[in-house]
């Protein structure tokens, strides 16, 4: 099944890999954007933030990034400054960010992606760490 589903993905990130696997578990092959290789334009990033209904600060990733060195914990920084930092250092963009006909969401935890998939899961799904998210009937095991 082909879908208009897009995932801004980092293959080194377990959360991102799990979200991608849940999308594929319904038979959808999404458009995968490895955003560290192909970062979104500023206009696209601003649009994704707006459509997700989050702030630039909510999209910032701290772990494994230059967040601290850049002083991005300063509450006085403007949204423009935070987006400037993400444009200069795409690793600061948290992931996975998923776009579908049902909306845009930062899928952390990864099972948040289930709200954006326009089809039922085809069977059981467990995350890489073994946590069961979907049962054999394709039903979500736990709700946030």
LOLODO-544733 format. One record per atom (N, C-alpha, C, O, CB): residue in one letter; chain; atom name; y, x, z. Coordinates in Angstrom, 1 decimal. Glycine has a CB too. Example, Ala and Ser with C-alpha at 12.3 -4.5 7.8 and 13.67 -1.06 7.14 Angstrom:
% residues 2
A;A;N;-5.7;13.2;7.8
A;A;CA;-4.5;12.3;7.8
A;A;C;-3.3;13.2;7.8
A;A;O;-3.3;14.2;8.5
A;A;CB;-4.5;11.3;9.0
S;A;N;-2.2;12.8;7.1
S;A;CA;-1.1;13.7;7.1
S;A;C;0.0;12.9;7.9
S;A;O;1.1;13.4;8.0
S;A;CB;-0.6;14.1;5.7
END
This chain:
% residues 144
X;A;N;-1.2;0.8;0.0
X;A;CA;0.0;0.0;0.0
X;A;C;1.2;0.9;0.0
X;A;O;1.3;1.8;0.8
X;A;CB;0.0;-1.0;1.2
X;A;N;2.2;0.6;-0.9
X;A;CA;3.4;1.3;-0.9
X;A;C;4.5;0.5;-0.2
X;A;O;4.5;-0.7;-0.2
X;A;CB;3.9;1.6;-2.4
X;A;N;5.3;1.2;0.5
X;A;CA;6.4;0.5;1.3
X;A;C;7.7;1.2;1.2
X;A;O;7.7;2.4;0.8
X;A;CB;6.0;0.4;2.8
X;A;N;8.7;0.5;1.5
X;A;CA;10.1;1.1;1.5
X;A;C;10.3;1.8;2.9
X;A;O;11.4;1.8;3.4
X;A;CB;11.2;0.1;1.2
X;A;N;9.3;2.3;3.4
X;A;CA;9.4;2.9;4.8
X;A;C;9.6;4.4;4.6
X;A;O;9.0;5.1;3.8
X;A;CB;8.1;2.6;5.6
X;A;N;10.6;4.9;5.4
X;A;CA;11.0;6.3;5.4
X;A;C;10.9;6.8;6.8
X;A;O;11.3;6.2;7.8
X;A;CB;12.5;6.5;4.8
X;A;N;10.3;8.0;6.9
X;A;CA;10.2;8.7;8.2
X;A;C;10.9;10.1;8.1
X;A;O;10.5;10.9;7.3
X;A;CB;8.8;8.8;8.7
X;A;N;11.9;10.3;9.0
X;A;CA;12.5;11.6;9.1
X;A;C;11.6;12.4;10.0
X;A;O;11.6;12.1;11.2
X;A;CB;14.0;11.5;9.6
X;A;N;10.9;13.3;9.5
X;A;CA;9.7;13.9;10.2
X;A;C;9.8;15.4;10.3
X;A;O;10.4;16.1;9.5
X;A;CB;8.5;13.5;9.3
X;A;N;9.2;15.8;11.5
X;A;CA;9.0;17.3;11.7
X;A;C;7.5;17.4;11.9
X;A;O;7.1;17.0;13.0
X;A;CB;9.9;17.8;12.9
X;A;N;6.8;18.1;11.0
X;A;CA;5.4;18.2;11.2
X;A;C;5.0;19.0;12.4
X;A;O;3.8;19.0;12.8
X;A;CB;4.8;18.8;10.0
X;A;N;5.9;19.8;13.0
X;A;CA;5.6;20.5;14.2
X;A;C;5.7;19.7;15.5
X;A;O;5.3;20.1;16.6
X;A;CB;6.6;21.7;14.3
X;A;N;6.2;18.4;15.4
X;A;CA;6.4;17.6;16.5
X;A;C;5.2;16.6;16.7
X;A;O;5.0;15.8;15.7
X;A;CB;7.7;16.8;16.4
X;A;N;4.6;16.6;17.8
X;A;CA;3.5;15.6;18.0
X;A;C;3.9;14.2;18.0
X;A;O;3.2;13.3;17.4
X;A;CB;2.8;15.9;19.4
X;A;N;5.0;13.9;18.5
X;A;CA;5.5;12.5;18.5
X;A;C;5.7;12.0;17.0
X;A;O;5.4;10.9;16.7
X;A;CB;6.9;12.3;19.3
X;A;N;6.3;12.9;16.2
X;A;CA;6.5;12.6;14.8
X;A;C;5.2;12.5;14.1
X;A;O;5.0;11.6;13.3
X;A;CB;7.4;13.7;14.2
X;A;N;4.2;13.4;14.4
X;A;CA;2.9;13.3;13.7
X;A;C;2.2;12.0;14.1
X;A;O;1.6;11.3;13.3
X;A;CB;2.0;14.5;14.1
X;A;N;2.3;11.6;15.4
X;A;CA;1.7;10.3;15.8
X;A;C;2.3;9.1;15.1
X;A;O;1.6;8.2;14.7
X;A;CB;1.8;10.2;17.3
X;A;N;3.6;9.1;15.0
X;A;CA;4.3;8.0;14.3
X;A;C;3.9;7.9;12.9
X;A;O;3.6;6.8;12.4
X;A;CB;5.8;8.1;14.4
X;A;N;3.8;9.0;12.2
X;A;CA;3.4;9.0;10.8
X;A;C;1.9;8.5;10.7
X;A;O;1.6;7.8;9.8
X;A;CB;3.5;10.5;10.2
X;A;N;1.1;8.9;11.6
X;A;CA;-0.3;8.5;11.6
X;A;C;-0.4;7.0;11.8
X;A;O;-1.3;6.4;11.2
X;A;CB;-1.1;9.3;12.6
X;A;N;0.4;6.4;12.6
X;A;CA;0.4;5.0;12.9
X;A;C;0.8;4.2;11.6
X;A;O;0.3;3.2;11.3
X;A;CB;1.2;4.6;14.1
X;A;N;1.8;4.8;10.9
X;A;CA;2.2;4.2;9.6
X;A;C;1.0;4.2;8.7
X;A;O;0.8;3.2;8.0
X;A;CB;3.5;4.9;9.0
X;A;N;0.4;5.3;8.5
X;A;CA;-0.7;5.5;7.6
X;A;C;-1.9;4.6;8.0
X;A;O;-2.8;4.3;7.2
X;A;CB;-1.1;6.9;7.5
X;A;N;-2.0;4.3;9.3
X;A;CA;-3.1;3.5;9.8
X;A;C;-3.1;2.0;9.3
X;A;O;-4.1;1.3;9.5
X;A;CB;-3.1;3.5;11.4
X;A;N;-2.0;1.6;8.7
X;A;CA;-1.9;0.3;8.1
X;A;C;-2.1;0.4;6.6
X;A;O;-2.1;-0.6;5.9
X;A;CB;-0.6;-0.4;8.5
X;A;N;-2.3;1.6;6.1
X;A;CA;-2.5;1.8;4.7
X;A;C;-1.2;2.0;3.9
X;A;O;-1.1;1.9;2.7
X;A;CB;-3.1;0.6;4.1
X;A;N;-0.1;2.3;4.6
X;A;CA;1.2;2.6;4.0
X;A;C;1.4;4.1;3.9
X;A;O;1.1;4.8;4.8
X;A;CB;2.4;1.9;4.8
X;A;N;1.8;4.5;2.7
X;A;CA;2.2;5.9;2.6
X;A;C;3.7;5.9;2.5
X;A;O;4.3;5.6;1.5
X;A;CB;1.5;6.6;1.3
X;A;N;4.4;6.3;3.6
X;A;CA;5.8;6.3;3.6
X;A;C;6.4;7.4;2.8
X;A;O;5.8;8.4;2.4
X;A;CB;6.3;6.3;5.0
X;A;N;7.7;7.3;2.6
X;A;CA;8.5;8.4;2.1
X;A;C;8.7;9.4;3.3
X;A;O;9.4;9.0;4.2
X;A;CB;9.8;8.0;1.3
X;A;N;8.2;10.5;3.2
X;A;CA;8.3;11.5;4.3
X;A;C;9.5;12.5;4.0
X;A;O;9.4;13.2;3.0
X;A;CB;7.0;12.3;4.6
X;A;N;10.5;12.5;4.9
X;A;CA;11.6;13.5;4.7
X;A;C;11.4;14.5;5.8
X;A;O;11.7;14.2;7.0
X;A;CB;13.0;12.7;4.8
X;A;N;11.1;15.7;5.4
X;A;CA;11.0;16.8;6.4
X;A;C;12.5;17.3;6.5
X;A;O;13.0;18.1;5.8
X;A;CB;10.1;18.0;5.9
X;A;N;13.2;16.6;7.5
X;A;CA;14.6;16.8;7.6
X;A;C;15.1;18.2;8.0
X;A;O;16.2;18.5;7.8
X;A;CB;15.1;15.8;8.6
X;A;N;14.2;19.1;8.4
X;A;CA;14.6;20.4;8.7
X;A;C;14.7;21.2;7.3
X;A;O;15.5;22.1;7.2
X;A;CB;13.6;21.2;9.6
X;A;N;13.9;20.8;6.3
X;A;CA;14.0;21.4;5.0
X;A;C;15.0;20.7;4.1
X;A;O;15.7;21.3;3.3
X;A;CB;12.6;21.3;4.3
X;A;N;15.2;19.3;4.3
X;A;CA;16.1;18.5;3.6
X;A;C;16.9;17.6;4.5
X;A;O;16.6;16.5;4.7
X;A;CB;15.3;17.7;2.5
X;A;N;17.9;18.2;5.2
X;A;CA;18.7;17.4;6.1
X;A;C;19.4;16.3;5.4
X;A;O;19.8;16.4;4.3
X;A;CB;19.7;18.3;6.9
X;A;N;19.6;15.2;6.2
X;A;CA;20.4;14.1;5.6
X;A;C;21.8;14.5;5.5
X;A;O;22.3;15.4;6.2
X;A;CB;20.3;12.8;6.5
X;A;N;22.5;13.9;4.5
X;A;CA;24.0;14.1;4.4
X;A;C;24.7;13.6;5.6
X;A;O;24.1;12.8;6.4
X;A;CB;24.5;13.5;3.1
X;A;N;25.9;13.9;5.8
X;A;CA;26.6;13.4;7.0
X;A;C;26.7;11.9;6.9
X;A;O;26.5;11.2;7.9
X;A;CB;28.0;14.0;7.0
X;A;N;27.1;11.4;5.7
X;A;CA;27.2;9.9;5.5
X;A;C;25.9;9.2;5.8
X;A;O;25.8;8.2;6.5
X;A;CB;27.6;9.6;4.1
X;A;N;24.8;9.8;5.4
X;A;CA;23.4;9.2;5.7
X;A;C;23.1;9.3;7.2
X;A;O;22.7;8.3;7.7
X;A;CB;22.3;10.0;4.9
X;A;N;23.4;10.4;7.8
X;A;CA;23.2;10.5;9.2
X;A;C;24.0;9.5;10.0
X;A;O;23.5;8.8;10.9
X;A;CB;23.5;11.9;9.7
X;A;N;25.3;9.4;9.7
X;A;CA;26.1;8.4;10.3
X;A;C;25.6;7.0;10.1
X;A;O;25.7;6.2;11.0
X;A;CB;27.6;8.5;9.8
X;A;N;25.2;6.7;8.9
X;A;CA;24.6;5.4;8.6
X;A;C;23.4;5.1;9.4
X;A;O;23.2;4.0;9.9
X;A;CB;24.4;5.3;7.1
X;A;N;22.5;6.1;9.5
X;A;CA;21.2;5.9;10.3
X;A;C;21.5;5.6;11.7
X;A;O;20.9;4.8;12.4
X;A;CB;20.3;7.1;10.1
X;A;N;22.5;6.4;12.3
X;A;CA;22.9;6.2;13.7
X;A;C;23.4;4.8;13.9
X;A;O;23.0;4.1;14.9
X;A;CB;23.9;7.2;14.1
X;A;N;24.3;4.3;13.0
X;A;CA;24.8;3.0;13.1
X;A;C;23.8;1.9;13.0
X;A;O;23.7;1.0;13.8
X;A;CB;25.9;2.8;12.0
X;A;N;22.9;2.1;12.0
X;A;CA;21.8;1.1;11.8
X;A;C;20.8;1.0;12.9
X;A;O;20.3;0.0;13.2
X;A;CB;21.1;1.3;10.5
X;A;N;20.6;2.2;13.6
X;A;CA;19.7;2.2;14.7
X;A;C;20.3;1.6;16.0
X;A;O;19.7;1.4;17.0
X;A;CB;19.2;3.6;15.0
X;A;N;21.7;1.5;15.9
X;A;CA;22.4;1.0;17.1
X;A;C;22.4;1.9;18.3
X;A;O;22.4;1.5;19.4
X;A;CB;21.7;-0.3;17.5
X;A;N;22.4;3.2;18.0
X;A;CA;22.5;4.2;19.0
X;A;C;23.7;5.1;18.8
X;A;O;24.4;5.0;17.8
X;A;CB;21.2;5.1;19.0
X;A;N;24.0;5.9;19.8
X;A;CA;25.2;6.8;19.6
X;A;C;24.6;8.2;19.1
X;A;O;23.5;8.5;19.3
X;A;CB;25.9;7.0;21.0
X;A;N;25.5;9.0;18.6
X;A;CA;25.1;10.4;18.2
X;A;C;24.5;11.1;19.4
X;A;O;23.5;11.9;19.2
X;A;CB;26.3;11.1;17.7
X;A;N;25.0;10.9;20.6
X;A;CA;24.5;11.6;21.8
X;A;C;23.0;11.2;22.0
X;A;O;22.2;12.0;22.4
X;A;CB;25.3;11.3;23.1
X;A;N;22.7;9.9;21.8
X;A;CA;21.3;9.4;22.0
X;A;C;20.4;10.0;20.9
X;A;O;19.1;10.0;21.2
X;A;CB;21.3;7.9;21.9
X;A;N;20.9;10.5;19.8
X;A;CA;20.0;11.1;18.8
X;A;C;19.9;12.6;19.0
X;A;O;19.0;13.2;18.3
X;A;CB;20.6;10.8;17.4
X;A;N;20.7;13.2;19.9
X;A;CA;20.6;14.6;20.1
X;A;C;19.3;15.0;20.8
X;A;O;18.9;14.4;21.7
X;A;CB;21.8;15.1;20.9
X;A;N;18.7;16.1;20.3
X;A;CA;17.5;16.6;20.9
X;A;C;17.9;17.8;21.7
X;A;O;18.7;18.7;21.2
X;A;CB;16.4;17.0;19.8
X;A;N;17.4;17.9;22.9
X;A;CA;17.7;19.1;23.7
X;A;C;16.6;20.2;23.7
X;A;O;16.9;21.3;23.4
X;A;CB;17.9;18.7;25.2
X;A;N;15.4;19.8;23.8
X;A;CA;14.2;20.7;24.0
X;A;C;14.0;21.5;22.6
X;A;O;14.0;20.9;21.6
X;A;CB;13.0;19.9;24.3
X;A;N;13.9;22.8;22.8
X;A;CA;13.7;23.6;21.6
X;A;C;14.8;23.7;20.6
X;A;O;14.6;24.0;19.4
X;A;CB;12.5;23.1;20.9
X;A;N;16.0;23.5;21.1
X;A;CA;17.2;23.5;20.2
X;A;C;18.3;24.4;20.9
X;A;O;18.2;24.8;22.0
X;A;CB;17.7;22.1;19.9
X;A;N;19.4;24.6;20.1
X;A;CA;20.5;25.3;20.7
X;A;C;21.4;24.4;21.5
X;A;O;22.6;24.8;21.7
X;A;CB;21.3;26.0;19.6
X;A;N;21.0;23.3;22.0
X;A;CA;21.8;22.3;22.7
X;A;C;22.6;23.0;23.8
X;A;O;23.8;22.8;23.9
X;A;CB;20.8;21.2;23.3
X;A;N;21.9;23.7;24.7
X;A;CA;22.6;24.3;25.9
X;A;C;23.5;25.4;25.5
X;A;O;24.7;25.4;25.9
X;A;CB;21.5;24.9;26.9
X;A;N;23.1;26.2;24.5
X;A;CA;24.0;27.3;24.1
X;A;C;25.2;26.8;23.4
X;A;O;26.3;27.5;23.5
X;A;CB;23.2;28.2;23.1
X;A;N;25.2;25.7;22.8
X;A;CA;26.3;25.1;22.1
X;A;C;27.2;24.2;23.1
X;A;O;28.2;23.7;22.7
X;A;CB;25.9;24.3;20.9
X;A;N;26.7;24.1;24.3
X;A;CA;27.5;23.3;25.3
X;A;C;27.5;21.8;25.0
X;A;O;28.5;21.2;25.3
X;A;CB;28.9;23.8;25.4
X;A;N;26.5;21.3;24.3
X;A;CA;26.5;19.9;23.9
X;A;C;26.3;18.9;25.1
X;A;O;26.3;17.7;24.9
X;A;CB;25.4;19.7;22.9
X;A;N;26.1;19.5;26.3
X;A;CA;26.0;18.6;27.4
X;A;C;27.4;18.2;27.9
X;A;O;27.5;17.4;28.9
X;A;CB;25.2;19.3;28.6
X;A;N;28.4;18.7;27.3
X;A;CA;29.8;18.4;27.7
X;A;C;30.1;16.9;27.4
X;A;O;30.1;16.6;26.2
X;A;CB;30.8;19.3;27.0
X;A;N;30.3;16.1;28.4
X;A;CA;30.5;14.7;28.1
X;A;C;31.9;14.4;27.4
X;A;O;32.1;13.3;26.9
X;A;CB;30.5;13.9;29.4
X;A;N;32.7;15.4;27.3
X;A;CA;34.0;15.3;26.6
X;A;C;33.9;15.4;25.1
X;A;O;34.9;15.2;24.4
X;A;CB;34.9;16.2;27.2
X;A;N;32.7;15.9;24.6
X;A;CA;32.6;16.0;23.2
X;A;C;32.6;14.7;22.5
X;A;O;32.0;13.7;22.9
X;A;CB;31.3;16.8;22.8
X;A;N;33.3;14.6;21.3
X;A;CA;33.4;13.4;20.6
X;A;C;32.1;13.2;19.7
X;A;O;31.3;14.1;19.5
X;A;CB;34.6;13.4;19.7
X;A;N;31.9;12.0;19.2
X;A;CA;30.8;11.7;18.3
X;A;C;30.9;12.6;17.1
X;A;O;29.9;13.1;16.6
X;A;CB;30.8;10.2;17.9
X;A;N;32.2;12.8;16.6
X;A;CA;32.4;13.7;15.4
X;A;C;31.9;15.1;15.7
X;A;O;31.2;15.7;14.9
X;A;CB;33.9;13.7;15.0
X;A;N;32.2;15.6;16.9
X;A;CA;31.7;16.9;17.3
X;A;C;30.2;17.0;17.4
X;A;O;29.6;18.0;17.0
X;A;CB;32.4;17.4;18.6
X;A;N;29.6;16.0;17.9
X;A;CA;28.1;15.9;18.1
X;A;C;27.5;15.9;16.7
X;A;O;26.5;16.6;16.4
X;A;CB;27.7;14.8;18.9
X;A;N;28.0;15.1;15.8
X;A;CA;27.5;15.0;14.4
X;A;C;27.7;16.3;13.7
X;A;O;26.8;16.8;13.0
X;A;CB;28.1;13.9;13.6
X;A;N;28.9;17.0;13.9
X;A;CA;29.1;18.3;13.3
X;A;C;28.0;19.3;13.8
X;A;O;27.5;20.0;12.9
X;A;CB;30.5;18.9;13.8
X;A;N;27.6;19.2;15.0
X;A;CA;26.6;20.1;15.5
X;A;C;25.2;19.8;14.9
X;A;O;24.5;20.7;14.5
X;A;CB;26.4;20.0;17.1
X;A;N;24.9;18.5;14.7
X;A;CA;23.6;18.1;14.1
X;A;C;23.6;18.6;12.6
X;A;O;22.6;18.9;12.1
X;A;CB;23.4;16.6;14.2
X;A;N;24.8;18.5;11.9
X;A;CA;24.9;18.9;10.5
X;A;C;24.7;20.4;10.4
X;A;O;24.0;20.9;9.5
X;A;CB;26.2;18.5;9.9
X;A;N;25.2;21.2;11.4
X;A;CA;25.1;22.6;11.3
X;A;C;23.7;23.1;11.8
X;A;O;23.2;24.1;11.3
X;A;CB;26.1;23.3;12.2
X;A;N;23.1;22.3;12.7
X;A;CA;21.8;22.7;13.3
X;A;C;20.9;21.4;13.2
X;A;O;20.8;20.7;14.2
X;A;CB;21.9;23.2;14.7
X;A;N;20.2;21.1;12.1
X;A;CA;19.4;19.9;12.0
X;A;C;18.3;19.7;13.0
X;A;O;17.9;18.6;13.3
X;A;CB;18.8;19.8;10.6
X;A;N;17.9;20.8;13.7
X;A;CA;16.9;20.8;14.7
X;A;C;17.4;19.9;15.9
X;A;O;16.6;19.5;16.7
X;A;CB;16.5;22.2;15.2
X;A;N;18.7;19.7;16.0
X;A;CA;19.3;18.9;17.0
X;A;C;19.1;17.4;16.8
X;A;O;19.3;16.6;17.7
X;A;CB;20.8;19.2;17.1
X;A;N;18.7;17.0;15.6
X;A;CA;18.4;15.6;15.3
X;A;C;17.1;15.3;15.9
X;A;O;16.1;15.9;15.5
X;A;CB;18.5;15.3;13.7
X;A;N;17.0;14.3;16.8
X;A;CA;15.8;14.0;17.4
X;A;C;14.9;13.2;16.4
X;A;O;15.4;12.7;15.4
X;A;CB;16.0;13.1;18.6
X;A;N;13.6;13.2;16.6
X;A;CA;12.7;12.6;15.7
X;A;C;11.5;12.0;16.4
X;A;O;11.3;12.3;17.6
X;A;CB;12.2;13.7;14.7
X;A;N;10.8;11.2;15.7
X;A;CA;11.0;10.7;14.3
X;A;C;12.0;9.5;14.2
X;A;O;12.0;8.7;15.1
X;A;CB;9.7;10.3;13.7
X;A;N;12.8;9.6;13.2
X;A;CA;13.7;8.5;12.9
X;A;C;13.0;7.7;11.8
X;A;O;12.8;8.3;10.7
X;A;CB;15.2;9.0;12.6
X;A;N;12.8;6.4;11.9
X;A;CA;12.1;5.7;10.9
X;A;C;12.9;4.5;10.4
X;A;O;13.6;3.9;11.2
X;A;CB;10.7;5.1;11.5
X;A;N;12.9;4.3;9.1
X;A;CA;13.7;3.3;8.4
X;A;C;12.7;2.4;7.7
X;A;O;11.8;2.9;7.0
X;A;CB;14.7;3.9;7.4
X;A;N;12.8;1.1;7.9
X;A;CA;12.0;0.1;7.2
X;A;C;12.8;-1.1;6.9
X;A;O;14.0;-1.2;7.3
X;A;CB;10.7;-0.2;8.0
X;A;N;12.2;-2.1;6.3
X;A;CA;12.9;-3.3;6.0
X;A;C;13.2;-4.1;7.3
X;A;O;14.0;-5.0;7.3
X;A;CB;12.1;-4.2;5.0
X;A;N;12.5;-3.7;8.4
X;A;CA;12.6;-4.3;9.7
X;A;C;13.7;-3.6;10.6
X;A;O;13.9;-4.1;11.7
X;A;CB;11.3;-4.4;10.4
X;A;N;14.3;-2.5;10.1
X;A;CA;15.3;-1.9;10.9
X;A;C;15.2;-0.4;10.9
X;A;O;14.4;0.2;10.1
X;A;CB;15.2;-2.3;12.3
X;A;N;15.9;0.3;11.7
X;A;CA;16.0;1.7;11.9
X;A;C;15.8;2.0;13.4
X;A;O;16.4;1.4;14.2
X;A;CB;17.3;2.4;11.3
X;A;N;15.0;3.0;13.7
X;A;CA;14.7;3.3;15.1
X;A;C;14.3;4.7;15.3
X;A;O;13.6;5.3;14.5
X;A;CB;13.6;2.3;15.7
X;A;N;14.8;5.3;16.4
X;A;CA;14.3;6.6;16.9
X;A;C;13.0;6.2;17.6
X;A;O;13.1;5.6;18.7
X;A;CB;15.4;7.3;17.8
X;A;N;11.9;6.7;17.1
X;A;CA;10.6;6.2;17.6
X;A;C;10.1;7.2;18.7
X;A;O;9.2;8.0;18.4
X;A;CB;9.6;6.1;16.5
X;A;N;10.7;7.1;19.8
X;A;CA;10.3;7.9;21.0
X;A;C;10.1;6.9;22.1
X;A;O;11.1;6.4;22.6
X;A;CB;11.3;9.0;21.3
X;A;N;8.9;6.6;22.6
X;A;CA;7.7;7.2;22.2
X;A;C;7.2;6.7;20.8
X;A;O;7.8;5.8;20.3
X;A;CB;6.6;6.8;23.3
X;A;N;6.3;7.4;20.3
X;A;CA;5.9;7.2;18.9
X;A;C;5.4;5.8;18.6
X;A;O;5.6;5.3;17.5
X;A;CB;4.7;8.1;18.6
X;A;N;4.9;5.0;19.6
X;A;CA;4.4;3.7;19.3
X;A;C;5.6;2.7;19.0
X;A;O;5.3;1.6;18.7
X;A;CB;3.6;3.2;20.5
X;A;N;6.8;3.1;19.2
X;A;CA;8.0;2.3;18.9
X;A;C;7.9;2.0;17.4
X;A;O;8.5;1.0;16.9
X;A;CB;9.3;3.1;19.2
X;A;N;7.3;2.9;16.6
X;A;CA;7.2;2.7;15.2
X;A;C;6.4;1.4;14.8
X;A;O;6.7;0.8;13.8
X;A;CB;6.4;3.9;14.5
X;A;N;5.6;0.9;15.7
X;A;CA;4.8;-0.3;15.4
X;A;C;5.8;-1.5;15.2
X;A;O;5.4;-2.4;14.5
X;A;CB;3.9;-0.6;16.6
X;A;N;7.0;-1.5;15.8
X;A;CA;7.9;-2.6;15.6
X;A;C;8.5;-2.6;14.2
X;A;O;9.1;-3.5;13.8
X;A;CB;9.0;-2.5;16.6
X;A;N;8.4;-1.5;13.5
X;A;CA;9.0;-1.3;12.2
X;A;C;8.0;-1.4;11.0
X;A;O;8.4;-1.3;9.8
X;A;CB;9.7;0.0;12.1
X;A;N;6.7;-1.5;11.3
X;A;CA;5.7;-1.5;10.2
X;A;C;5.5;-3.0;9.8
X;A;O;5.1;-3.8;10.7
X;A;CB;4.4;-0.8;10.7
X;A;N;5.7;-3.3;8.6
X;A;CA;5.5;-4.7;8.1
X;A;C;4.1;-5.1;7.8
X;A;O;3.9;-5.8;6.8
X;A;CB;6.4;-4.9;6.9
X;A;N;3.2;-4.5;8.5
X;A;CA;1.7;-4.9;8.2
X;A;C;1.0;-4.6;9.5
X;A;O;1.4;-3.9;10.4
X;A;CB;1.1;-4.0;7.0
X;A;N;-0.2;-5.2;9.6
X;A;CA;-1.0;-5.0;10.8
X;A;C;-1.8;-3.7;10.8
X;A;O;-2.2;-3.2;9.7
X;A;CB;-2.0;-6.2;11.0
X;A;N;-2.0;-3.1;11.9
X;A;CA;-2.9;-2.0;12.0
X;A;C;-4.3;-2.3;11.6
X;A;O;-4.8;-3.4;11.8
X;A;CB;-2.9;-1.4;13.5
X;A;N;-4.9;-1.4;10.9
X;A;CA;-6.3;-1.6;10.3
X;A;C;-7.4;-1.4;11.3
X;A;O;-8.5;-1.6;11.0
X;A;CB;-6.5;-0.7;9.1
X;A;N;-7.1;-0.9;12.5
X;A;CA;-8.1;-0.6;13.5
X;A;C;-7.5;0.2;14.6
X;A;O;-6.3;0.4;14.7
X;A;CB;-9.3;0.2;12.8
X;A;N;-8.4;0.7;15.4
X;A;CA;-8.0;1.5;16.6
X;A;C;-7.1;2.7;16.3
X;A;O;-7.3;3.3;15.2
X;A;CB;-9.2;1.9;17.4
X;A;N;-6.2;3.0;17.2
X;A;CA;-5.4;4.2;17.0
X;A;C;-5.2;4.8;18.4
X;A;O;-4.8;4.2;19.3
X;A;CB;-4.1;3.9;16.3
X;A;N;-5.5;6.1;18.5
X;A;CA;-5.2;6.9;19.7
X;A;C;-4.3;8.1;19.3
X;A;O;-4.4;8.7;18.2
X;A;CB;-6.5;7.4;20.4
X;A;N;-3.3;8.3;20.1
X;A;CA;-2.4;9.5;19.9
X;A;C;-3.2;10.8;20.0
X;A;O;-4.3;10.8;20.5
X;A;CB;-1.2;9.4;20.8
X;A;N;-2.5;11.8;19.6
X;A;CA;-3.2;13.2;19.6
X;A;C;-3.6;13.5;21.0
X;A;O;-4.6;14.3;21.2
X;A;CB;-2.2;14.2;19.1
X;A;N;-2.9;13.0;22.0
X;A;CA;-3.3;13.3;23.4
X;A;C;-4.4;12.4;24.0
X;A;O;-4.8;12.5;25.1
X;A;CB;-2.1;13.2;24.3
X;A;N;-4.9;11.5;23.1
X;A;CA;-6.0;10.6;23.5
X;A;C;-5.5;9.3;24.0
X;A;O;-6.4;8.4;24.2
X;A;CB;-6.8;11.3;24.5
X;A;N;-4.2;9.1;24.2
X;A;CA;-3.8;7.8;24.7
X;A;C;-4.0;6.7;23.6
X;A;O;-3.5;6.8;22.5
X;A;CB;-2.3;7.9;25.1
X;A;N;-4.7;5.6;24.0
X;A;CA;-5.0;4.5;23.1
X;A;C;-3.7;3.6;23.0
X;A;O;-3.2;3.2;24.0
X;A;CB;-6.2;3.7;23.5
X;A;N;-3.3;3.4;21.7
X;A;CA;-2.2;2.6;21.5
X;A;C;-2.5;1.3;20.8
X;A;O;-1.9;0.3;21.1
X;A;CB;-1.2;3.4;20.6
X;A;N;-3.5;1.3;20.0
X;A;CA;-4.0;0.1;19.2
X;A;C;-5.5;0.0;19.4
X;A;O;-6.2;1.0;19.3
X;A;CB;-3.6;0.2;17.7
X;A;N;-6.0;-1.2;19.7
X;A;CA;-7.4;-1.4;19.9
X;A;C;-8.1;-1.6;18.6
X;A;O;-7.5;-1.6;17.5
X;A;CB;-7.7;-2.6;20.8
X;A;N;-9.5;-1.8;18.6
X;A;CA;-10.3;-1.9;17.4
X;A;C;-9.9;-3.1;16.6
X;A;O;-10.1;-3.0;15.4
X;A;CB;-11.7;-2.0;17.8
X;A;N;-9.3;-4.1;17.2
X;A;CA;-8.9;-5.3;16.4
X;A;C;-7.5;-5.1;15.8
X;A;O;-7.0;-6.0;15.1
X;A;CB;-8.9;-6.5;17.3
X;A;N;-6.9;-3.9;16.0
X;A;CA;-5.6;-3.6;15.4
X;A;C;-4.4;-4.1;16.3
X;A;O;-3.3;-4.3;15.8
X;A;CB;-5.5;-4.2;14.1
X;A;N;-4.7;-4.5;17.5
X;A;CA;-3.7;-5.0;18.4
X;A;C;-3.2;-3.9;19.4
X;A;O;-3.9;-3.1;19.9
X;A;CB;-4.3;-6.2;19.3
X;A;N;-1.8;-4.0;19.5
X;A;CA;-1.2;-3.0;20.4
X;A;C;-1.8;-3.1;21.8
X;A;O;-1.9;-4.2;22.4
X;A;CB;0.3;-3.2;20.5
X;A;N;-2.2;-2.0;22.4
X;A;CA;-2.8;-1.9;23.7
X;A;C;-1.8;-2.2;24.8
X;A;O;-2.1;-2.9;25.8
X;A;CB;-3.5;-0.6;23.9
X;A;N;-0.7;-1.6;24.7
X;A;CA;0.3;-1.7;25.8
X;A;C;1.6;-2.0;25.2
X;A;O;2.0;-1.5;24.1
X;A;CB;0.3;-0.5;26.7
X;A;N;2.4;-2.8;25.8
X;A;CA;3.8;-3.0;25.4
X;A;C;4.7;-2.3;26.3
X;A;O;4.5;-2.3;27.5
X;A;CB;4.1;-4.6;25.3
X;A;N;5.7;-1.6;25.8
X;A;CA;6.6;-0.8;26.5
X;A;C;7.0;-1.4;27.8
X;A;O;7.8;-0.8;28.6
X;A;CB;7.9;-0.6;25.8
END
